[in-house]
């Protein structure tokens, strides 16, 4: 599809992005890929994720989340920096930040001040615990949010200490909800002219993902005997549901219906187990999880991962090989759909970046420009969009 302006659903919107790390930058990356003009505002020293680039491959996440954005620096502790932000906001549609609640107010550029300048401005903020409530002032990062949300408590093996989920789930769940909140506010603004403030809590955004685990805790009248179910179903309500060994790796498998168990039994060369009253119903299989997992694991361990996958796919039983990150970065399905693409980055060379997961029929997919170096667009943006003089630029950008 051709990348014409009319094909991008958020074309014409301007976003002032003060966010950092993963949470806010993912939301604004989605906005940028939908066609919005995103101006990334960083302190003179750069945002924390950019600073991590001095460690190994830590520069890739910044490049992944900040393509298709214009990078400027502003010193919001200076009067010139505040003036520049106010002038940028005057003709903007959305401002996004994920500082600790109250930070922008202390700088004198909080929501009330900025929305007084531009009543159509949607002011979107995300933080660990939200802008109100008894936890509002607690500092928060993905690690601590996984602990506070309960995600860490239910991750790992029952006889071992809790561990964090590998991905930064709290950050990205919040970023997704932040994008959704902004889209909702835009819809209301178009209907009514009212520009709402958007407040997204990482804690709130993570809770619903614990649904299976919460069901088990509720059913037991409190804490389940073993909150950590390892690779089994979080609510211990499905079986088989586990990661099973193969001769050359591992495969994840679930029998979502009783007939799936019958199909699996036939594949394993034990069709009689499909009708065996000890295993034929979900309730009985759940009551014998160790036994069922032993039967399945004994079969899978004799075959290669590819062999098991092919057999299970032939029977329409949900499964997947446990793949390495390198394999995932080369995934043929994601490349075929345009969900992953290669970008020639001026600093990192050829890298893999993600496309927006959001697909709208007939709308083009925007190929993101590489992330810019710190402050690359400061002079251009401030010259075009503010009344600051050349003498004021240095103070506003923190380069004086």
N, C-alpha and C positions, 0 to 999 in steps of 0.2 A: 504494500500500500504506500502511496505517496505521502510524505510528511508535509501536508499543507496546513496552514494555520487553522482552517475551519474544522479540521479533523481532530484537533486536540480539545477535549471538553473543558479544560480550565484555562484555555488561551485567553489572555487579557487580564488575568488576575496577577497582582503583585504581592509577593510574600516577603516580609522582613523576618529573617530567620536568625534568632539569637541563640538557638539551641546547641547542645553539645553532646558528645559521646554517641549513644545509639538511639535513645528514646525519641527525642525531637527530630534529630537529623533524618531518621527513617521516615517519619511523617512528612517532612518537607521534601524528601527525595521523591516520595510518591506524588506530591503536588507538582514537583518539577516535571516528572515524567508524564503527568496529565496535561502539561502545557503551561503551567503557571511560571511566571518569572520569579525566581527565588534569589534573593540577595542575602548571602550568608555573612552575618556580622560577627566578627571575632575580636577579642581583646588584642592589643598590640603584640602580645607574646604568643597568640594562637590559642585555640581551644584545646582542652586536655587530650582529645583523641589524636589531634595532629601531633602533639608532643610525644605520644607513644611511638611514633614512627622511628625513633632512634633505636628501638629494640627490635631486632630481627625483622620478621614480616609484618610487624604491627602497623605498617603504613597502608597495607591493603584495605583494612576495614574503613579507614577514612576515605580512600579513593572509591570504595564501593558505595558509600552513603552520601557522597558530596559531589558526584558528577552532576552536570547540568545546572550548577549554581554559580553565581558570581560572588567572588570572595573579596570582602573589604574588611578593614580593621577600623574600629572606633574605640576611643578611650572614653568610656561612659562616666569616668570620674572627672573629666574635664568639661567645662561649660561648652566648649566647641563641639565635643563629642555628643553631648546631650542635644545641642541645637541641631546637629546633623541628623540624629535619630528622629527628632520631632519633625523635621522637614521631610525625611524619607517616609514617615508614617502618614503624613498629611495626604498623600495620594496613593496609599497602599490599601489593600483589602484585608490582609491577615498579618498578624504578628505572632510568632511562635517563640516561646522560651521554656526552658526546663530548669531554671535556677531554683534554689531553695525559696519557698514562699516568703514574700516580703522583700526580696533582694531588689527588685525593680523599683518598689516604692521607696526604699532607702536611697536609691540613686536619684530619685526625683522624676522617674520616667515610668511610673506604674500604669496600670490599666486606666485609672480615672483620668490621669493627666493626658494620656495618649488618645483615649476615646473622646475627650473633650476637644482635642484638636481635630479628630476625624471620627464623627459619630458612626460612620459606616465601617469602622475598623473592627474586625473580629479578633479579639485578644485571646489567644489559646496558650494555656500553660499546663505543663505536666510536672508532677513531682512524686516523691515516694508515697506520701500519705494524703495528698490533696491539700488544698489551701485552707481548710478548716479542720476541726477535730483535735483531740488531745495529742495526736502524734505529728501534727503539722510541722513542727520545728525539728523533727528528727532528721538528721542527714541520712541519705539513702543511696545505695548503689544496687546493681542487680544481685550481687552476692547476698547483701543483707536483706533485700526484699524476698529472695527465695527462702531465707530463713524465717522471716516474719510472716510470710504468706502461708506457710505450711508445706510449700513445694519441696523444701529440703528434707522435711521430716518424713515424707513418703517416698523419697528417692534412695535407692540402694537396696542392699540385702538385709533381711530381718535380723540377722545375727551380727551385723556390723554397724558402725556409726553412720549417721546420715551424711549424704554427700549432695553437692549441688548438681543441678541438671547441667549437662555439657553446654548447651546453647544458652544465650542470655535471654531467657524467656520473659522475665519481668520487664526488661527494657523494651523488647520488641512487641510484647502484648500491649504495653502502654502506648508505643508508637502507632500501632495499628488503630487502637481506640482513639488516639489523638487525631489521626487522619479522619476517622469516622465522625468525631465530634465537630471537626472543622467543616466537613462536607454537610453535616446536618445544619450547622449554623449558617452556612452559605445558602442552603435551600430556604431556610426561614427568612433570611435577609432579602432574598429575591421576592418572596411572597409578601412580606410585611414591612420591609425597610428596617427592621430591628436587627441590630448587630449584637449578638450575645457574647459574653465571655465563656470560654470553654475551659473546664478544669478536669483533668484526668489524673487519677491516682494509679501508680504502679501496683499498689496493694489491691485496689478494686479491680484492676484489669486482669489480675492473675487468678482471683478467687474461682471464677466459673470453670477454669481448666481443671480444678480438683474434683469435679463432679463425681467421678467413680469412687474416689477415695472418701469423699464426704458421705456418699451413700452407705459405705461400709461402716463408717464411724457412727452414723445415725442409727443404723440397724442394730449395732451392738450396744447402743445406749451410752456411747462415750467413745473413748479411744479403743480401736480394735486391738486385739492381742498383738498382732504384728502389723503396724502401720506401713512398714516398708515391704512391699510385695515383689521387689526386684523386677524381673521381666514378666511377671504374671499380671493379670488384670488388676487394676488399682482397687476395684471393688470385690475382687475374688469371685466374679460372677460369670466368667467365661472359661471354658476348658474344652479342648486344648487352646492355650493362649500363652505363648512363651517364645523364647529364643532357643533353638535346638542345635546341637552340634552336628556338623557334617564332616566328611573325611578331610575337607580342606578349608573349613571355615564355620560359619553359622548361618542359620536362616530363621527369620521370624515368621510365625504362623498363627492363624486363628481359625477355628471352626465356628463360624457365627451362627450356624443352625444345626439341628440334630442330623439332618440329612448329610451335612458336610462330614460329620463324623463317620457316617456310613460309607461315604465315598473314600475317605481317608483309610478306613479299615480295609477296603478292597485294594487300594494302592499298596498298603503294607503287606498284602498277601494274607490277611487275617479277616476275611469278610464276615466271619461269624461274630466278631466283636461289634459289628454294626447293629446287631439285634440282641446282643447280650444285655440283659436287664441291669447289669452292673454299670454299663457304659452308654446305653442307648439314649438316655435323657440327659439334658444339661445338668439337672439337679444331682443326678447320680455321679456324673463325671466330676463335677465340682467337689463332691464329697470325697473323691478319690484322686485328687490332683497329682499327688506324688506318683501314684501308680500309672495314671494316664500319661504323664510326662515321661515316665520311664519307658513306657511302650513306644511312644512316638520317637523319643531320643535314640532308642536302640536301633530303630529303623533308619532315621536320618543319618546316623553316624556311619552307616555302611556305604553311603552314596556321596558323590560330590555335591557341592552347593548347586551347581547348574543342573544336575540330574534331578535333585529334589524339586527345584524351582519349576523345571519343565513338567514334571509329573503333576505337581499341585496346580499349576496353571491349566493343564489339560483337564483337570477335574473342577476348575473354577473355584478353587479354595484359596482364599486370600493369603498371600505370603510374600516375602521379599528377602533377598540376600542382605546380610549385614555388610554394607559397603564401606570402603575407606573414603576419606574426604577427597583424595585425589580422584577416585572414581566418580564421586558426586560432581566434582568440578568439571568433569568431562562428559556428563550425562547426555546421551544422544537425544532423549526425549525433550529435555529442557532446551537444548540448542535448536532442535527442530521446531519447537514452539516459539522460539525467540525469547525464552525465559532467561537464558544465559547468553551472553555475547562477549566477544573479545573486543577490548578497547586498547588502542595504542596510547599509553600514558607517557607524557614527556619525562616523568621522573622514574617510573617503575617499569617502563617497557610494556610488553603485551600482557595484559591482565584480563581476568574473567570478572565481569560484573553482572549483577542481577537486573533483570527488567522488572517492571511493576507486575505483581501477580494479578492486578485488576485488568480485565479485558472487557471492552465495550464494543459490541458488534459494529463494524464499519469505521471505528476510530483507529487511527494509525498508532503504532508503537514508536515512541520517540527514542532514537539512539542517543544516549547521554554523551555530552561532551565530557572530557576528562576533568577531574577535580582540579581546581586552580591552586596555585601556590598562595601562601598567606599574603593577603592584601593586593593580589594581582589587579583587581578591578576597582580599587579604592578611588583613584583619581578620576576614572571615567564616570563612576556612579555619582560621586559627590559633585562633579562638574555638571552633569546632566540634571540631577534631581535635587540639588540644594543650591542655596544662594551664597554658600561660603566662599570667601575669597581664597586665593592661593596661599596667603599668609595663614589663614585659619585651617587649611587642610592638614598641615603638619601637626597642629595641636589636636585637631579632631581625631586624627588617625593614630595618635600616640607616637609619632615619629619626630617630634620636636626635641 
